[in-house]
Each structure stands twice: as C-alpha cells, then as structure tokens.
Amino acid sequence: MSSYARTPHFDEVMAAVSFIWEDPRGWEWLVALNLRVIRAFLELRGIGTSLRLASEFSLPADPNQRLIEACRALEADTYLAGAGVLRFLKGRGVIARRPVDRPIHWILGIKGFPRTDVAVREAVSIPCYPALSDGEVARVIEAVRAAFGASEKG
C-alpha cells in the first residue's frame, strides 16, 4: 500500500472505502460489499446513476427473456453486451477487461453455476485505482457515461 500512498486521490479513495475494514462483520454476502463499493465510487465521482438489481423485478427464468424483460422494465433503448462494451470503451481510449479469465469451476470442469457463467461473459472491469490521473479518471467516466447513454448528471 505504501507505493499507492503517493498517488493522486489516495486519501480520498481510502476514505471512501474505509467502511470495508472498519466493520468487516457487516459483509455477510459478497453482493452487499460489491454494491457498497460501487456506490462509494459513484458517490466519490459525483455520478448519480441509480443501481438496480434484477431481484427488484419479476423476471422470467429463461435467460434471453429475462434480459429482454429487464431492459423493458428499465425502459432501456440500448443493450451493450460485455464484448460490445469492451470495444466501445477501447474506441474511447479506455482499456477495460473481463474481471475473471476463467473461473475455478470451469478449470475444474464443474457445472451448475449459471449466474457465474453469465457474469464471466458479461461483466467488465474498468480502470479504477488510486494511480489514475485526473485526466484518466475523467476519460473513464466520460467513456462509461457515453457507453450507457448517461447524462452529466447521471
């Protein structure tokens, strides 16, 4: 951590995510921690876009219909899959990656994790670390907003 301590925004980022170690007992479920971290970074950068969970909607079990109905429920006019988002962001000068190359259950040949399989195919990890310059942070924010059609105010 000492090498990051001299990077721009270190203190700001550490203060924003200090809740992780201040009360580690509060994270019974990884999804709760993930959502809190995402919300912390949205707040830190002044992005007002709301987060919605699929569990908030009554969606069909079929994966394709589920996706279609989720888009309808959110009144979405565009859907970018993981690969499309990667290409779009790269075109805007932002290198994003898949967060996991091959999950352990794929390596071990274990089946039965359909939600993880979808997440591996669709999730995208954007640059988000203390060493980013202000210009790099602005470029990432602008590219993500453009990818999802968000306005300046979220």
C-alpha positions as CSV (number, residue, x, y, z in Angstrom):
1,M,0.0,0.0,0.0
2,S,2.9,2.4,0.6
3,S,3.6,2.8,-3.2
4,Y,0.0,3.8,-3.7
5,A,0.1,6.3,-0.8
6,R,1.9,8.9,-3.0
7,T,-0.6,8.6,-5.9
8,P,-3.3,11.2,-6.7
9,H,-6.6,10.7,-4.9
10,F,-5.2,8.1,-2.5
11,D,-6.5,9.7,0.7
12,E,-9.9,10.4,-1.0
13,V,-10.3,6.8,-2.2
14,M,-9.1,5.3,1.1
15,A,-11.6,7.4,3.0
16,A,-14.4,6.4,0.6
17,V,-13.8,2.7,1.1
18,S,-12.7,2.6,4.7
19,F,-16.1,1.1,5.6
20,I,-14.7,-2.2,4.3
21,W,-12.3,-2.7,7.2
22,E,-14.0,-0.5,9.8
23,D,-16.8,-3.0,10.1
24,P,-15.9,-6.2,8.3
25,R,-18.7,-8.2,10.1
26,G,-21.2,-6.2,8.1
27,W,-20.5,-8.1,4.9
28,E,-22.2,-11.4,5.2
29,W,-22.8,-11.5,1.4
30,L,-20.3,-10.6,-1.2
31,V,-23.0,-8.9,-3.3
32,A,-23.7,-6.4,-0.4
33,L,-20.0,-5.5,-0.3
34,N,-19.8,-5.2,-4.1
35,L,-22.8,-2.9,-4.2
36,R,-21.5,-0.7,-1.4
37,V,-18.1,-0.4,-3.1
38,I,-19.7,0.5,-6.4
39,R,-21.9,3.1,-4.7
40,A,-18.9,4.6,-2.9
41,F,-17.1,5.1,-6.2
42,L,-20.2,6.6,-7.8
43,E,-20.6,9.0,-4.9
44,L,-16.9,9.8,-5.0
45,R,-17.1,10.8,-8.6
46,G,-20.5,12.5,-8.4
47,I,-22.2,10.0,-10.7
48,G,-25.9,10.0,-9.8
49,T,-26.9,7.0,-11.9
50,S,-29.0,4.6,-9.8
51,L,-28.2,0.9,-9.4
52,R,-31.0,-1.6,-9.9
53,L,-30.9,-5.3,-9.1
54,A,-32.6,-8.0,-11.2
55,S,-34.2,-9.2,-8.0
56,E,-36.2,-6.0,-7.8
57,F,-38.2,-7.1,-10.8
58,S,-40.5,-10.0,-11.6
59,L,-38.5,-11.6,-14.4
60,P,-38.9,-14.9,-16.3
61,A,-36.4,-17.7,-15.8
62,D,-35.4,-18.0,-19.5
63,P,-32.1,-16.0,-19.8
64,N,-33.0,-14.4,-23.1
65,Q,-36.5,-13.4,-22.0
66,R,-35.1,-12.3,-18.6
67,L,-32.7,-9.9,-20.3
68,I,-35.4,-8.6,-22.7
69,E,-37.9,-8.0,-19.8
70,A,-35.2,-6.3,-17.6
71,C,-34.5,-3.9,-20.5
72,R,-38.2,-3.2,-20.9
73,A,-38.7,-2.7,-17.1
74,L,-35.8,-0.1,-17.2
75,E,-37.1,1.5,-20.4
76,A,-33.7,0.8,-22.0
77,D,-33.3,1.6,-25.7
78,T,-29.9,0.1,-25.9
79,Y,-28.2,-3.0,-24.6
80,L,-24.4,-3.5,-24.8
81,A,-23.1,-6.9,-24.0
82,G,-19.7,-7.3,-22.4
83,A,-17.8,-7.6,-25.7
84,G,-19.5,-4.6,-27.2
85,V,-18.7,-2.5,-24.1
86,L,-15.1,-3.5,-24.3
87,R,-14.8,-2.4,-27.9
88,F,-16.8,0.8,-27.3
89,L,-14.6,1.8,-24.3
90,K,-11.4,0.9,-26.2
91,G,-12.5,3.2,-29.0
92,R,-12.7,6.0,-26.4
93,G,-9.2,5.3,-25.1
94,V,-10.2,3.2,-22.1
95,I,-8.8,-0.3,-21.7
96,A,-11.3,-2.4,-19.8
97,R,-11.1,-6.2,-19.2
98,R,-13.0,-9.1,-18.1
99,P,-12.6,-9.4,-14.3
100,V,-12.0,-13.1,-14.4
101,D,-10.4,-15.0,-17.3
102,R,-11.6,-18.5,-16.3
103,P,-13.4,-19.1,-13.1
104,I,-12.3,-22.0,-11.0
105,H,-15.3,-24.1,-11.7
106,W,-14.5,-24.0,-15.5
107,I,-11.0,-25.1,-14.8
108,L,-12.2,-28.0,-12.6
109,G,-14.9,-28.9,-15.1
110,I,-17.7,-28.4,-12.6
111,K,-21.1,-27.4,-13.9
112,G,-24.0,-25.8,-12.1
113,F,-23.1,-22.1,-11.8
114,P,-25.2,-20.4,-14.5
115,R,-25.2,-17.0,-12.9
116,T,-21.4,-17.0,-12.6
117,D,-21.1,-18.2,-16.2
118,V,-23.3,-15.2,-17.3
119,A,-21.3,-12.8,-15.2
120,V,-18.0,-14.0,-16.6
121,R,-19.3,-13.4,-20.2
122,E,-20.9,-10.1,-19.5
123,A,-19.0,-8.3,-16.6
124,V,-16.5,-5.7,-17.4
125,S,-13.8,-4.3,-15.2
126,I,-12.9,-0.6,-15.8
127,P,-9.7,1.1,-14.7
128,C,-10.3,2.1,-11.1
129,Y,-7.2,2.6,-8.9
130,P,-5.5,5.4,-7.0
131,A,-2.7,5.9,-9.5
132,L,-5.1,7.2,-12.2
133,S,-4.5,10.9,-13.0
134,D,-7.4,13.3,-13.0
135,G,-7.4,13.2,-16.8
136,E,-7.6,9.4,-16.9
137,V,-10.4,9.4,-14.4
138,A,-12.3,11.9,-16.4
139,R,-11.8,9.9,-19.6
140,V,-13.0,6.7,-17.9
141,I,-16.1,8.5,-16.5
142,E,-16.9,10.1,-19.9
143,A,-16.5,6.8,-21.8
144,V,-18.7,4.9,-19.3
145,R,-21.3,7.5,-19.4
146,A,-21.2,7.5,-23.2
147,A,-21.4,3.7,-23.3
148,F,-24.6,3.7,-21.2
149,G,-26.1,6.9,-22.6
150,A,-26.0,8.7,-19.2
151,S,-26.1,12.5,-19.0
152,E,-23.6,14.6,-17.0
153,K,-26.0,14.5,-14.0
154,G,-26.4,10.7,-14.2
